[in-house]
Amino acid sequence: MNQDTADFIVIGAGIGGASVAYWLSQRARVIVLEGETQPGYHSTGRSAALFMESYGPDQVRALTRASLGFFRNPPPGFGEHALLSPRGAFMFAAPGQEAALDAHEATVRATSSAVQRLDARAALELLPVLRPGQVAGGVLEQDAADIDVDALLQGFLRGVRRQGGRIVCDARVGAMRRSGGLWEVSAAGTTFRAPVVVNAAGAWADAVARLAGADPVGLVPKRRSAFLFAPPEGMDTARWPMVLDVTESFYIKPDAGMLLGSPCNADPAPPHDVQAEELDIALAIDQIERQTTLRIRRPTHVWAGLRSFVADGELVGGHDAKLPGFFWAAGQGGYGIQSAPGAGRYYASVLLGAAPDPQLAASGFDPARISPSRFTLP
């Protein structure tokens, strides 16, 4: 069999492409094309991922719930370390913002996650760097957990290779055409062929669609910046939860002995190797110093990633209604890692014509809500 021919070509080896390829490769021949020199170079490799059942729109939360079993008990040989580690997530409100905190609490309580409402005194005991008088209380989502993003991505990719799949890096797609029931995809000086292409190109998904002759879905990449800074000398922050204010103007999260901060920005940007803007970092520092007693003299590292959204914020997953053999696995927004096991497994079941995981329906997942057909004009 020609090694450049497969049952499926997956474009993109970030978490979206790697997860669907993992399940596809168990039953089919798969080639994954990655435009960069290494998988996960863009959004996946720049994520401060947290597993939060309350995070994201309705269908994202359903796919996240359906992913929990995989995160807790990955298949034998998937990796050497646990994918989740305890963290917790704490959202606090200032006086006058209690209604917003009530709404957040209701969302968390609608999940299976353990939740605790804290008054101002308890909030200050949990996080002594919050400013007294500026905290009305908070909500602690106790089951939120850090995700080992690299372990998850590499586990998916190892599985693809172990099952006979091929991952080709430095393979940016230059042209695509459909001929005789096969896609011919030009990349890395080679023409790869398969009857089905999976568009998991992240921020570049609409560009890939245009190459194929498909209508774009209105994907908007948005810049999210982050930075590392030193915690106060002598203060043990390792067990802090992730902390964010109810208006989501910033968050703080412990990270390998440092603190990771972000302005929670979502600034539209073209798909590119995005870098943090100085203003993003300055705004985050200002918000953190206004609402806490932390002082940030100089970040030790700054970066940014692109989180790509469609208008309703949900994922985009399914066959293109107008273009045979073209499948969308895009629009992960800021939720692609926590939902990857559930989404990847669902996409593979559709592509293989198999029954979907029963856990999806039990989690409240509705395939029509993420279908690319919702963008198709009559």
Backbone torsions as a table, in degrees:
resi	resn	phi	psi	omega
1	MET	NA	132.1	177.7
2	ASN	-58.6	126.3	-177.0
3	GLN	-70.4	-11.8	178.0
4	ASP	-95.0	6.8	178.2
5	THR	-119.2	137.8	-177.2
6	ALA	-147.7	178.3	173.7
7	ASP	-79.7	-33.2	-178.2
8	PHE	-139.9	137.7	166.9
9	ILE	-109.0	124.0	176.6
10	VAL	-104.4	122.1	179.7
11	ILE	-97.0	109.9	-178.7
12	GLY	114.2	126.1	179.9
13	ALA	-114.5	25.6	168.1
14	GLY	-75.1	-166.1	-174.0
15	ILE	-63.9	-33.1	179.6
16	GLY	-66.3	-50.6	179.8
17	GLY	-68.7	-40.9	-178.5
18	ALA	-64.0	-38.6	-177.1
19	SER	-69.5	-44.1	179.6
20	VAL	-69.3	-37.3	178.8
21	ALA	-63.9	-33.6	-179.7
22	TYR	-58.3	-48.4	-178.8
23	TRP	-77.9	-34.9	177.4
24	LEU	-61.8	-41.1	-174.3
25	SER	-67.8	-14.0	176.7
26	GLN	-71.5	-18.9	-176.7
27	ARG	-134.9	1.0	-175.0
28	ALA	-152.1	167.0	176.4
29	ARG	-86.6	128.5	-172.5
30	VAL	-130.3	136.8	168.5
31	ILE	-119.0	128.1	177.0
32	VAL	-107.7	125.1	179.4
33	LEU	-106.7	122.1	-179.9
34	GLU	-119.4	126.3	-176.3
35	GLY	-71.6	-23.7	-178.4
36	GLU	-94.2	176.7	-178.2
37	THR	-76.1	-14.6	179.0
38	GLN	-147.2	147.9	177.1
39	PRO	-65.1	148.0	174.9
40	GLY	73.0	21.6	-176.0
41	TYR	-65.8	-35.5	-173.7
42	HIS	-91.5	-112.5	-170.3
43	SER	-60.5	-43.2	-176.1
44	THR	-60.9	-46.1	-176.6
45	GLY	-76.2	-2.9	-177.3
46	ARG	-118.1	15.9	-174.4
47	SER	-93.9	138.7	170.8
48	ALA	-97.7	64.4	-164.7
49	ALA	-67.9	138.8	174.6
50	LEU	-131.5	137.9	174.4
51	PHE	-86.4	113.1	180.0
52	MET	-134.8	113.2	-179.0
53	GLU	-64.6	-19.9	-177.8
54	SER	-91.5	-1.9	-169.9
55	TYR	-92.9	127.8	174.5
56	GLY	104.2	173.3	178.2
57	PRO	-70.9	176.9	-168.9
58	ASP	-53.7	-51.3	-175.8
59	GLN	-74.0	-30.1	171.8
60	VAL	-61.3	-44.2	179.6
61	ARG	-63.2	-37.2	178.1
62	ALA	-63.9	-45.6	178.7
63	LEU	-66.7	-33.1	176.6
64	THR	-65.7	-45.3	177.2
65	ARG	-60.2	-39.2	-180.0
66	ALA	-70.4	-14.8	-179.3
67	SER	-90.0	-14.6	-170.9
68	LEU	-60.3	-41.8	-179.4
69	GLY	-60.0	-40.0	178.4
70	PHE	-65.4	-44.5	-179.8
71	PHE	-60.7	-41.6	-177.2
72	ARG	-76.4	-33.7	-176.4
73	ASN	-137.3	73.1	177.8
74	PRO	-66.4	160.2	-178.3
75	PRO	-60.1	152.9	176.6
76	PRO	-54.6	134.9	179.4
77	GLY	83.2	0.2	-178.7
78	PHE	-65.1	-39.3	179.7
79	GLY	-167.8	171.5	-176.5
80	GLU	-89.5	-17.5	-173.4
81	HIS	-126.9	160.5	176.2
82	ALA	-63.7	145.1	179.8
83	LEU	-82.3	-26.0	-179.7
84	LEU	-117.7	146.3	171.6
85	SER	-138.3	145.2	-173.3
86	PRO	-58.4	139.3	176.2
87	ARG	-143.6	-57.8	-172.4
88	GLY	85.5	155.9	177.9
89	ALA	-136.8	129.3	-176.0
90	PHE	-121.9	119.6	175.0
91	MET	-108.3	126.2	-178.4
92	PHE	-117.1	159.9	-178.8
93	ALA	-129.4	149.4	173.3
94	ALA	-86.5	162.1	175.0
95	PRO	-53.0	134.5	-176.9
96	GLY	94.9	-9.0	-179.1
97	GLN	-109.3	17.2	-175.3
98	GLU	-61.7	-34.0	-178.7
99	ALA	-63.4	-40.7	177.8
100	ALA	-65.2	-37.3	178.2
101	LEU	-68.6	-38.1	175.6
102	ASP	-58.8	-43.1	-179.1
103	ALA	-64.7	-41.0	177.7
104	HIS	-64.5	-42.7	179.0
105	GLU	-59.8	-42.2	179.5
106	ALA	-61.6	-38.9	178.2
107	THR	-64.4	-44.9	-179.6
108	VAL	-65.2	-40.6	-178.6
109	ARG	-68.6	-18.9	177.2
110	ALA	-77.1	-9.6	176.2
111	THR	-97.6	-176.9	177.3
112	SER	-89.1	1.8	-176.2
113	SER	-73.4	140.3	175.0
114	ALA	-68.6	137.4	-175.4
115	VAL	-136.8	146.0	179.7
116	GLN	-137.1	129.2	176.4
117	ARG	-92.8	127.4	-178.1
118	LEU	-113.0	138.7	172.8
119	ASP	-81.6	-178.0	-174.8
120	ALA	-60.7	-42.5	-178.5
121	ARG	-64.2	-45.0	-179.6
122	ALA	-65.8	-35.1	178.0
123	ALA	-63.3	-40.9	179.6
124	LEU	-70.6	-31.5	175.2
125	GLU	-68.1	-38.5	178.3
126	LEU	-67.9	-42.1	-175.8
127	LEU	-133.8	88.0	-175.2
128	PRO	-66.0	-7.3	178.5
129	VAL	-86.4	-7.4	174.3
130	LEU	-68.2	150.4	-176.1
131	ARG	-85.9	122.3	175.9
132	PRO	-58.2	142.5	-178.8
133	GLY	87.4	-15.6	178.7
134	GLN	-110.2	8.7	-178.5
135	VAL	-126.0	121.0	176.3
136	ALA	-91.9	-21.2	-179.0
137	GLY	154.1	-173.6	-178.0
138	GLY	-161.8	173.1	178.0
139	VAL	-123.8	124.4	179.7
140	LEU	-104.4	114.3	174.6
141	GLU	-90.0	98.9	-167.0
142	GLN	-71.2	-27.3	-175.7
143	ASP	-88.7	-2.6	176.5
144	ALA	-60.1	140.9	-172.1
145	ALA	-140.5	147.7	172.1
146	ASP	-67.4	142.4	175.1
147	ILE	-107.5	130.4	173.1
148	ASP	-79.8	91.6	-172.0
149	VAL	-62.6	-44.5	-178.4
150	ASP	-63.7	-41.2	179.0
151	ALA	-63.5	-38.1	178.9
152	LEU	-66.4	-49.7	-179.0
153	LEU	-61.9	-48.4	-177.6
154	GLN	-66.5	-32.5	176.1
155	GLY	-63.1	-43.6	176.6
156	PHE	-61.9	-46.5	-176.2
157	LEU	-67.1	-40.3	175.9
158	ARG	-60.4	-40.8	178.7
159	GLY	-61.9	-40.6	177.5
160	VAL	-59.6	-48.7	-178.3
161	ARG	-65.4	-42.3	-178.7
162	ARG	-61.0	-32.8	-177.6
163	GLN	-92.0	13.4	174.0
164	GLY	93.6	2.2	178.3
165	GLY	-75.3	162.9	-177.5
166	ARG	-121.6	132.4	178.0
167	ILE	-116.7	119.9	-176.3
168	VAL	-114.6	116.2	178.0
169	CYS	-96.3	172.5	-172.8
170	ASP	52.8	40.0	-174.8
171	ALA	-126.1	62.5	177.1
172	ARG	-71.0	130.1	-176.0
173	VAL	-71.5	126.6	-179.5
174	GLY	-104.3	-27.4	-178.9
175	ALA	-158.7	153.8	177.4
176	MET	-144.3	141.3	172.2
177	ARG	-153.2	153.5	-179.2
178	ARG	-107.7	127.6	-176.6
179	SER	-145.5	126.4	177.2
180	GLY	59.3	34.3	178.8
181	GLY	80.9	6.6	178.8
182	LEU	-122.9	144.9	168.2
183	TRP	-83.7	135.6	171.7
184	GLU	-112.4	114.0	-173.3
185	VAL	-114.9	118.7	-178.6
186	SER	-92.2	122.1	179.5
187	ALA	-161.3	143.1	176.6
188	ALA	55.4	35.8	178.4
189	GLY	71.1	15.2	-176.2
190	THR	-131.3	152.7	171.9
191	THR	-105.7	117.4	178.2
192	PHE	-99.5	143.2	-175.3
193	ARG	-129.2	139.9	175.3
194	ALA	-164.8	153.2	176.8
195	PRO	-70.9	-22.6	-176.9
196	VAL	-131.9	134.4	173.3
197	VAL	-111.5	134.1	175.7
198	VAL	-106.0	117.4	-177.9
199	ASN	-88.5	93.7	178.5
200	ALA	-119.1	44.8	-171.2
201	ALA	-89.4	13.7	175.4
202	GLY	59.2	-127.8	-177.9
203	ALA	-62.8	-18.4	-179.0
204	TRP	-95.9	8.6	-172.8
205	ALA	-62.1	-40.6	177.7
206	ASP	-67.5	-35.5	177.4
207	ALA	-64.7	-41.0	176.7
208	VAL	-63.6	-41.4	178.2
209	ALA	-58.6	-42.9	179.8
210	ARG	-63.4	-39.7	176.9
211	LEU	-58.9	-37.6	-177.6
212	ALA	-80.5	-14.4	-176.6
213	GLY	92.4	14.1	177.8
214	ALA	-90.9	155.3	174.0
215	ASP	-73.3	135.4	175.3
216	PRO	-67.5	161.7	-179.2
217	VAL	-105.7	8.8	179.0
218	GLY	80.2	33.6	-179.4
219	LEU	-67.8	131.7	178.8
220	VAL	-121.0	107.7	173.2
221	PRO	-69.1	139.9	-179.5
222	LYS	-131.9	132.3	-176.8
223	ARG	-75.6	132.7	171.4
224	ARG	-124.6	121.9	-177.6
225	SER	-100.9	155.8	179.4
226	ALA	-152.9	163.3	179.4
227	PHE	-156.7	158.6	176.0
228	LEU	-107.6	142.5	175.1
229	PHE	-146.6	159.6	-175.9
230	ALA	-78.1	138.8	174.5
231	PRO	-73.0	167.0	177.5
232	PRO	-57.3	140.6	-178.6
233	GLU	-59.3	131.3	178.2
234	GLY	82.9	-2.1	-179.2
235	MET	-99.4	125.5	178.5
236	ASP	-86.4	109.5	-178.2
237	THR	-106.7	2.9	-171.9
238	ALA	-59.4	-32.6	-176.4
239	ARG	-97.6	5.3	175.8
240	TRP	-61.5	146.5	168.2
241	PRO	-75.8	168.8	165.7
242	MET	-63.7	137.0	-174.9
243	VAL	-121.3	129.0	173.8
244	LEU	-144.6	150.8	179.3
245	ASP	-85.8	160.6	-170.6
246	VAL	-67.5	-20.1	175.2
247	THR	-88.0	-2.8	-179.3
248	GLU	54.6	48.0	175.1
249	SER	-89.7	-12.4	174.8
250	PHE	-166.7	162.8	165.7
251	TYR	-141.7	158.5	176.2
252	ILE	-130.9	141.3	-179.2
253	LYS	-148.6	129.6	174.9
254	PRO	-59.3	142.9	-177.4
255	ASP	-153.3	99.6	174.1
256	ALA	51.0	50.7	177.6
257	GLY	84.8	-6.9	177.5
258	MET	-114.5	-178.7	171.4
259	LEU	-116.6	136.7	177.7
260	LEU	-102.9	128.4	179.4
261	GLY	-121.1	153.9	177.8
262	SER	-152.7	146.8	174.8
263	PRO	-82.3	3.7	-177.7
264	CYS	56.2	32.0	-177.1
265	ASN	-75.8	157.7	178.1
266	ALA	-144.2	75.2	-173.4
267	ASP	-98.6	120.2	179.9
268	PRO	-54.8	138.6	-178.4
269	ALA	-152.8	150.7	175.2
270	PRO	-69.8	157.7	177.8
271	PRO	-66.4	119.3	179.5
272	HIS	-166.4	177.2	177.6
273	ASP	-76.4	84.4	-168.1
274	VAL	-71.3	146.1	176.8
275	GLN	-123.4	154.1	178.9
276	ALA	-67.4	141.5	174.3
277	GLU	-90.5	142.9	179.9
278	GLU	-57.7	-37.0	-178.6
279	LEU	-65.1	-38.2	177.6
280	ASP	-56.3	-48.9	-176.3
281	ILE	-67.6	-40.6	179.6
282	ALA	-63.4	-40.5	178.9
283	LEU	-64.7	-41.2	179.1
284	ALA	-64.6	-43.9	179.3
285	ILE	-61.1	-42.9	179.7
286	ASP	-61.3	-46.0	-179.8
287	GLN	-63.5	-44.0	-179.3
288	ILE	-63.1	-43.0	-178.4
289	GLU	-73.6	-26.0	175.9
290	ARG	-71.8	-38.5	-171.7
291	GLN	-102.0	-4.3	176.2
292	THR	-136.6	173.8	175.2
293	THR	-92.5	5.8	178.5
294	LEU	-66.5	145.7	175.5
295	ARG	-124.0	127.1	-175.0
296	ILE	-113.4	104.4	-177.1
297	ARG	-78.2	-48.2	-179.6
298	ARG	-157.6	121.3	174.9
299	PRO	-61.0	142.7	179.1
300	THR	-86.0	-18.9	-179.9
301	HIS	-160.7	137.8	176.4
302	VAL	-128.6	149.7	177.7
303	TRP	-161.0	176.5	177.6
304	ALA	-150.4	158.3	175.5
305	GLY	-139.1	163.7	178.1
306	LEU	-105.0	127.1	175.3
307	ARG	-111.5	122.3	-169.6
308	SER	-105.0	127.9	-173.8
309	PHE	-124.0	149.2	163.2
310	VAL	-101.4	178.0	-168.8
311	ALA	-58.8	-39.1	-176.9
312	ASP	-91.3	0.2	175.5
313	GLY	80.9	-9.0	-179.8
314	GLU	-82.0	167.7	175.6
315	LEU	-68.5	165.9	174.9
316	VAL	-121.7	107.9	-176.4
317	GLY	-143.8	122.0	177.6
318	GLY	149.7	174.7	178.7
319	HIS	-68.3	141.3	173.2
320	ASP	-68.1	133.6	-174.5
321	ALA	-70.6	-23.2	-173.7
322	LYS	-110.5	-16.8	-172.1
323	LEU	-121.1	108.4	-177.7
324	PRO	-59.3	139.5	174.8
325	GLY	73.6	14.7	179.0
326	PHE	-116.4	120.8	-173.2
327	PHE	-121.9	134.2	-179.8
328	TRP	-93.7	135.9	170.1
329	ALA	-142.3	73.4	-166.6
330	ALA	-142.0	-175.2	174.9
331	GLY	68.0	35.9	-176.4
332	GLN	-71.8	-11.9	-179.6
333	GLY	56.6	-133.4	176.3
334	GLY	-101.2	19.5	-170.5
335	TYR	-121.6	6.7	-170.9
336	GLY	-64.0	-32.5	-176.5
337	ILE	-78.3	-46.1	-177.7
338	GLN	-67.2	-25.0	-178.7
339	SER	-101.6	0.6	-171.5
340	ALA	-60.3	-45.5	-179.8
341	PRO	-60.5	-44.9	-179.9
342	GLY	-67.7	-44.1	-178.5
343	ALA	-67.7	-46.5	-178.6
344	GLY	-60.6	-42.0	179.4
345	ARG	-67.1	-39.2	177.6
346	TYR	-64.1	-48.3	-179.7
347	TYR	-57.3	-44.4	-179.3
348	ALA	-62.4	-39.0	-180.0
349	SER	-63.2	-40.3	178.0
350	VAL	-64.8	-46.3	-177.6
351	LEU	-64.4	-34.4	-178.0
352	LEU	-90.8	-4.1	-178.0
353	GLY	69.1	30.9	-178.2
354	ALA	-102.5	163.0	176.9
355	ALA	-68.1	135.9	178.9
356	PRO	-69.4	159.5	177.2
357	ASP	-58.8	126.2	179.8
358	PRO	-59.0	-23.6	-179.7
359	GLN	-63.9	-25.6	179.7
360	LEU	-62.3	-50.3	179.5
361	ALA	-63.9	-38.8	179.4
362	ALA	-64.3	-25.9	-179.6
363	SER	-88.0	-2.0	178.9
364	GLY	90.6	19.0	-177.8
365	PHE	-79.2	134.7	177.9
366	ASP	-124.2	106.6	-176.5
367	PRO	-54.2	-33.3	-178.3
368	ALA	-63.2	-26.3	-176.6
369	ARG	-73.6	-17.8	177.5
370	ILE	-114.5	0.9	-176.2
371	SER	-65.1	138.4	174.8
372	PRO	-63.7	-15.9	179.2
373	SER	-63.3	-19.7	-179.8
374	ARG	-67.9	-13.5	178.1
375	PHE	-101.4	-3.8	-173.6
376	THR	-79.2	128.2	176.9
377	LEU	-75.8	146.6	178.7
378	PRO	-60.4	NA	NA
